[in-house]
């Protein structure tokens, strides 16, 4: 049975945070509320800190936004600080854009090649030597074993289609 009288060994004056038997512990309830609020504030700060590189990348309109976002998520779930620092550095340091100038150069060269292709006549073979016909080739002597005659290569007939095309140009 619980009595409302204090123990005889207790002092006459009890501090405010000690509640009597059967009363609500106000100090305990206040500490519970303060701890819950502190956990929520620390959690919000933690998530804000992990979103910092992503916000920086969006602010400067970085090309690596997706990479930075993935690195932030991996760092958040694995608690690997080096990944977070890498994402922070990647967001803070502006990397040069190599693809835009290279694409521009490629498009310019493609346009120039198309322009040269249109300007050049189809039948012109300036500076290009025609391929050699079999009759124009120089025969090199082949060394054959004793008693065996080397095969002779016969020249191509002059009436072939290739010879006629070459004579026509």
C-alpha positions as CSV (number, residue, x, y, z in Angstrom):
1,X,0.0,0.0,0.0
2,X,1.3,3.4,-1.0
3,X,1.1,6.2,1.5
4,X,1.4,9.9,0.8
5,X,3.7,10.6,3.7
6,X,7.4,10.8,2.9
7,X,9.8,8.4,4.5
8,X,11.2,9.3,7.9
9,X,14.8,9.4,6.5
10,X,13.9,11.9,3.8
11,X,14.6,15.6,4.3
12,X,11.8,18.0,5.2
13,X,12.2,19.9,1.9
14,X,12.4,17.9,-1.3
15,X,13.6,19.5,-4.6
16,X,11.1,20.4,-7.2
17,X,12.1,17.7,-9.7
18,X,11.3,14.9,-7.2
19,X,7.6,14.0,-7.4
20,X,5.7,12.6,-4.7
21,X,4.2,9.1,-4.7
22,X,1.3,8.8,-7.2
23,X,2.0,12.2,-8.8
24,X,3.0,12.8,-12.4
25,X,6.7,13.3,-13.0
26,X,6.8,16.6,-14.8
27,X,10.6,16.7,-15.1
28,X,10.7,13.3,-16.8
29,X,8.0,14.3,-19.3
30,X,9.9,17.6,-20.1
31,X,13.1,15.7,-20.7
32,X,11.3,13.2,-23.0
33,X,9.9,16.1,-25.1
34,X,13.3,17.9,-25.2
35,X,15.1,14.7,-26.3
36,X,12.6,13.9,-29.1
37,X,12.9,17.5,-30.4
38,X,16.7,17.3,-30.2
39,X,16.7,14.1,-32.2
40,X,14.4,15.6,-34.9
41,X,16.6,18.7,-35.1
42,X,19.8,16.7,-35.4
43,X,18.2,14.4,-38.0
44,X,17.1,17.4,-40.1
45,X,20.6,18.9,-39.9
46,X,22.1,15.6,-40.9
47,X,19.9,15.3,-44.0
48,X,20.4,18.9,-44.9
49,X,24.2,18.4,-44.6
50,X,24.0,15.3,-46.9
51,X,22.0,17.3,-49.4
52,X,24.5,20.2,-49.5
53,X,26.6,18.9,-52.5
54,X,23.4,18.2,-54.5
55,X,22.1,21.8,-53.8
56,X,25.5,23.2,-54.8
57,X,25.4,21.3,-58.1
58,X,21.9,22.5,-58.9
59,X,22.9,26.1,-58.0
60,X,25.9,26.2,-60.4
61,X,24.1,24.0,-63.0
62,X,26.8,21.4,-63.0
63,X,27.0,18.7,-65.7
64,X,27.5,16.0,-63.1
65,X,24.3,16.5,-61.1
66,X,23.3,12.8,-61.4
67,X,26.7,11.5,-60.3
68,X,26.7,13.9,-57.3
69,X,23.2,12.9,-56.3
70,X,24.1,9.2,-56.4
71,X,27.3,9.8,-54.4
72,X,25.3,11.7,-51.8
73,X,22.8,8.8,-51.4
74,X,25.5,6.2,-51.2
75,X,27.3,8.3,-48.6
76,X,24.1,8.7,-46.6
77,X,23.3,5.0,-46.5
78,X,26.8,3.6,-46.1
79,X,28.2,6.4,-43.8
80,X,31.4,6.5,-45.9
81,X,32.8,10.0,-45.4
82,X,35.2,9.8,-48.4
83,X,32.3,9.4,-50.8
84,X,30.6,12.5,-49.3
85,X,33.8,14.5,-49.5
86,X,34.2,13.4,-53.1
87,X,30.6,14.5,-53.9
88,X,31.3,17.8,-52.1
89,X,34.5,18.4,-54.1
90,X,32.9,17.4,-57.4
91,X,30.1,19.9,-56.7
92,X,32.5,22.7,-55.6
93,X,35.1,22.3,-58.4
94,X,34.0,23.3,-61.8
95,X,35.2,20.7,-64.3
96,X,35.8,21.9,-67.9
97,X,33.2,20.9,-70.5
98,X,35.0,19.0,-73.1
99,X,32.0,17.5,-75.0
100,X,30.5,20.8,-76.3
101,X,33.7,22.1,-78.1
102,X,34.4,18.6,-79.5
103,X,30.9,18.2,-80.8
104,X,31.1,21.6,-82.4
105,X,34.4,20.7,-84.1
106,X,32.9,17.4,-85.3
107,X,29.8,19.2,-86.7
108,X,32.0,21.8,-88.5
109,X,34.2,19.2,-90.0
110,X,31.1,17.2,-91.1
111,X,29.7,20.3,-92.8
112,X,33.0,21.0,-94.5
113,X,33.2,17.5,-95.8
114,X,29.7,17.7,-97.1
115,X,30.5,21.0,-98.8
116,X,33.6,19.6,-100.4
117,X,31.7,16.5,-101.6
118,X,29.0,18.6,-103.3
119,X,31.6,20.9,-105.0
120,X,33.8,18.2,-106.4
121,X,32.7,16.7,-109.7
122,X,31.9,13.0,-109.7
123,X,34.1,11.9,-112.6
124,X,37.2,13.8,-111.6
125,X,40.2,11.7,-110.6
126,X,42.7,14.4,-110.1
127,X,45.9,13.3,-108.5
128,X,44.8,9.6,-108.4
129,X,46.8,7.1,-110.4
130,X,44.8,4.3,-112.0
131,X,45.6,0.8,-110.8
132,X,48.1,-1.2,-112.8
133,X,47.0,-3.7,-115.4
134,X,48.6,-7.1,-115.3
135,X,50.4,-6.4,-118.6
136,X,52.1,-3.3,-117.0
137,X,53.5,-5.2,-114.1
138,X,57.1,-6.1,-114.0
139,X,57.8,-9.8,-113.6
140,X,60.2,-10.6,-110.8
141,X,62.2,-13.7,-111.3
142,X,61.3,-16.5,-108.9
143,X,63.9,-18.9,-107.8
144,X,62.6,-22.4,-108.2
145,X,64.1,-25.7,-107.0
146,X,66.2,-27.6,-109.5
147,X,64.3,-29.4,-112.1
148,X,61.1,-27.4,-111.6
149,X,60.1,-24.6,-113.9
150,X,58.5,-21.6,-112.3
151,X,54.9,-20.8,-113.5
152,X,54.5,-17.9,-115.8
153,X,51.8,-15.3,-115.2
154,X,49.9,-14.5,-118.3
155,X,48.9,-10.8,-118.9
156,X,45.3,-9.9,-118.7
157,X,43.5,-9.6,-122.0
158,X,43.3,-6.0,-123.2
159,X,39.5,-6.3,-123.9
160,X,38.6,-6.6,-120.2
161,X,36.1,-4.2,-118.8
162,X,38.7,-2.7,-116.3
163,X,41.1,-2.0,-119.1
164,X,38.4,-0.2,-121.2
165,X,37.4,1.9,-118.2
166,X,41.0,2.9,-117.6
167,X,41.5,3.8,-121.3
168,X,38.3,5.8,-121.3
169,X,39.5,8.1,-118.4
